Amino acid sequence: QVELVESGGGLVQAGGSLRLSCTASGSIAGINAMGWYRQVPGKQRELVASVTSVGITHYAESVKGRFTISRDYVKNMVDLQMASLKPEDTAIYYCNADLWVRFSAPRELHWGQGTQVTVSS
């Protein structure tokens, strides 16, 4: 079994900062990419930021320059440092991992349960 657990969500004023953390645990042989997605009611989940196994990062244009994704390859953790937060950043943030439970099998996508981020105006 694989589990991804997020933490760090909460309520913050516009312009403030928040750090989200995610830890993947369980039967994991290796992780390719990890990332953060967010979703608001009635809309599709969107990619916020991701980082590959070799450190290549990608950011949604809307968060570029404000958010920073980082990864601990030993602890199977990925963080999202969010700064200059805006009300439109309000969403449930989900951690994602593209991983192998064993290297002889195809990679699998796993998701955390999500953590609420609310930015007040």
Backbone hydrogen bonds in HBPLUS format (Angstrom, degrees):
<---DONOR---> <-ACCEPTOR-->    atom                        ^
c    i                          cat <-CA-CA->   ^        H-A-AA   ^      H-
h    n   atom  resd res      DA  || num        DHA   H-A  angle D-A-AA Bond
n    s   type  num  typ     dist DA aas  dist angle  dist       angle   num
A0027-SER N   A0001-GLN O   2.92 MM  26  5.61 151.1  2.00 133.7 141.2     1
A0003-GLU N   A0025-SER O   2.88 MM  22  5.34 161.9  1.91 150.1 153.0     2
A0025-SER N   A0003-GLU O   2.84 MM  22  5.34 155.2  1.90 154.0 162.3     3
A0005-VAL N   A0023-THR O   3.10 MM  18  5.49 159.8  2.14 141.9 146.7     4
A0023-THR N   A0005-VAL O   3.07 MM  18  5.49 153.0  2.15 142.0 148.4     5
A0007-SER N   A0021-SER O   2.84 MM  14  5.25 136.8  2.02 151.3 156.4     6
A0021-SER N   A0007-SER O   2.88 MM  14  5.25 163.1  1.91 146.1 150.0     7
A0010-GLY N   A0116-GLN O   2.93 MM 106  6.11 112.6  2.40 139.6 157.9     8
A0118-THR N   A0010-GLY O   2.93 MM 108  6.14 170.6  1.94 155.4 155.8     9
A0012-VAL N   A0118-THR O   2.91 MM 106  6.33 157.5  1.96 164.8 172.1    10
A0120-SER N   A0012-VAL O   2.91 MM 108  6.28 152.7  1.99 147.4 155.7    11
A0016-GLY N   A0013-GLN O   2.93 MM   3  5.51 153.3  2.00 142.4 144.8    12
A0014-ALA N   A0120-SER O   2.75 MM 106  5.62 134.2  1.96 162.9 164.8    13
A0015-GLY N   A0085-LEU O   2.66 MM  70  4.82 162.4  1.69 140.3 146.7    14
A0085-LEU N   A0016-GLY O   3.09 MM  69  5.50 175.8  2.09 152.0 152.8    15
A0018-LEU N   A0082-MET O   2.82 MM  64  5.14 152.6  1.89 144.3 151.4    16
A0082-MET N   A0018-LEU O   2.73 MM  64  5.14 165.1  1.75 163.9 167.4    17
A0020-LEU N   A0080-LEU O   2.89 MM  60  4.99 166.8  1.91 140.8 142.7    18
A0080-LEU N   A0020-LEU O   2.81 MM  60  4.99 153.9  1.88 140.7 145.2    19
A0022-CYS N   A0078-VAL O   2.92 MM  56  5.30 128.0  2.20 140.9 156.4    20
A0078-VAL N   A0022-CYS O   2.95 MM  56  5.30 150.7  2.04 143.3 151.8    21
A0024-ALA N   A0076-ASN O   2.94 MM  52  5.51 170.4  1.95 163.0 165.8    22
A0028-ILE N   A0026-GLY O   2.97 MM   2  5.75 120.3  2.33 112.1  95.7    23
A0029-ALA N   A0100-TRP O   2.72 MM  71  5.42 155.7  1.78 144.4 152.0    24
A0030-GLY N   A0100-TRP O   3.32 MM  70  5.26 156.4  2.38 139.0 139.3    25
A0100-TRP N   A0030-GLY O   2.78 MM  70  5.26 168.7  1.79 156.8 159.9    26
A0032-ASN N   A0098-ASP O   2.70 MM  66  5.46 153.9  1.76 160.7 169.1    27
A0098-ASP N   A0033-ALA O   2.86 MM  65  5.24 167.7  1.88 162.5 163.2    28
A0034-MET N   A0051-VAL O   2.99 MM  17  5.57 160.5  2.03 157.5 161.9    29
A0051-VAL N   A0034-MET O   2.80 MM  17  5.57 154.6  1.87 166.4 174.9    30
A0035-GLY N   A0096-ASN O   2.91 MM  61  5.13 155.6  1.97 140.8 143.2    31
A0096-ASN N   A0035-GLY O   2.87 MM  61  5.13 151.8  1.95 150.5 149.1    32
A0036-TRP N   A0049-ALA O   2.75 MM  13  5.36 160.9  1.79 159.6 164.0    33
A0048-VAL N   A0036-TRP O   2.80 MM  12  5.48 161.1  1.83 151.0 152.1    34
A0049-ALA N   A0036-TRP O   3.21 MM  13  5.36 158.1  2.26 141.6 145.7    35
A0037-TYR N   A0094-TYR O   2.81 MM  57  5.05 163.4  1.84 151.3 157.2    36
A0094-TYR N   A0037-TYR O   2.70 MM  57  5.05 157.8  1.75 137.6 145.6    37
A0038-ARG N   A0046-GLU O   2.92 MM   8  5.52 151.1  2.00 149.9 159.0    38
A0046-GLU N   A0038-ARG O   2.89 MM   8  5.52 166.9  1.91 159.2 160.7    39
A0039-GLN N   A0092-ILE O   2.92 MM  53  5.35 143.3  2.05 140.6 152.4    40
A0092-ILE N   A0039-GLN O   3.00 MM  53  5.35 175.5  2.00 149.3 148.7    41
A0043-LYS N   A0040-VAL O   3.11 MM   3  5.69 157.2  2.16 144.4 143.4    42
A0060-ALA N   A0048-VAL O   2.89 MM  12  5.14 160.5  1.93 145.5 142.5    43
A0050-SER N   A0058-HIS O   2.95 MM   8  5.27 146.8  2.06 144.2 150.4    44
A0058-HIS N   A0050-SER O   2.97 MM   8  5.27 146.1  2.09 144.8 146.7    45
A0052-THR N   A0056-ILE O   2.87 MM   4  5.18 151.6  1.95 139.1 148.2    46
A0055-GLY N   A0052-THR O   3.14 MM   3  5.14 165.9  2.16 106.5 108.1    47
A0063-VAL N   A0060-ALA O   3.01 MM   3  5.59 155.9  2.07 117.0 123.9    48
A0064-LYS N   A0060-ALA O   3.12 MM   4  6.17 125.3  2.43 149.7 164.8    49
A0066-ARG N   A0063-VAL O   2.93 MM   3  5.41 160.9  1.96 136.6 140.7    50
A0067-PHE N   A0063-VAL O   3.06 MM   4  5.67 153.9  2.13 163.2 162.5    51
A0083-ALA N   A0066-ARG O   3.06 MM  17  5.18 142.2  2.20 128.7 140.0    52
A0068-THR N   A0081-GLN O   2.83 MM  13  5.05 149.1  1.92 142.2 152.1    53
A0081-GLN N   A0068-THR O   2.81 MM  13  5.05 163.0  1.83 159.8 156.4    54
A0070-SER N   A0079-ASP O   3.08 MM   9  5.24 158.0  2.13 138.2 142.2    55
A0079-ASP N   A0070-SER O   2.80 MM   9  5.24 160.2  1.84 148.8 155.7    56
A0072-ASP N   A0077-MET O   2.84 MM   5  5.02 164.1  1.86 138.6 143.7    57
A0076-ASN N   A0072-ASP O   3.02 MM   4  5.75 116.3  2.44 139.5 153.5    58
A0077-MET N   A0072-ASP O   3.12 MM   5  5.02 158.9  2.17 140.2 145.1    59
A0089-ASP N   A0086-LYS O   2.85 MM   3  5.37 163.0  1.88 119.3 124.9    60
A0090-THR N   A0087-PRO O   3.03 MM   3  5.62 165.2  2.06 117.3 121.8    61
A0091-ALA N   A0117-VAL O   3.00 MM  26  5.54 146.7  2.11 147.5 158.0    62
A0117-VAL N   A0091-ALA O   2.91 MM  26  5.54 163.8  1.94 161.3 166.6    63
A0093-TYR N   A0115-THR O   2.86 MM  22  5.26 174.0  1.86 146.8 144.7    64
A0115-THR N   A0093-TYR O   2.85 MM  22  5.26 146.1  1.96 138.2 149.0    65
A0112-GLY N   A0095-CYS O   2.94 MM  17  5.15 150.3  2.03 147.4 148.8    66
A0097-ALA N   A0110-HIS O   3.00 MM  13  5.34 152.4  2.08 148.5 153.2    67
A0110-HIS N   A0097-ALA O   2.96 MM  13  5.34 154.8  2.02 152.2 160.2    68
A0099-LEU N   A0108-GLU O   2.85 MM   9  5.30 161.2  1.88 156.9 154.5    69
A0108-GLU N   A0099-LEU O   2.64 MM   9  5.30 158.8  1.68 153.9 159.5    70
A0105-ALA N   A0102-ARG O   3.08 MM   3  5.72 167.9  2.10 123.1 126.2    71
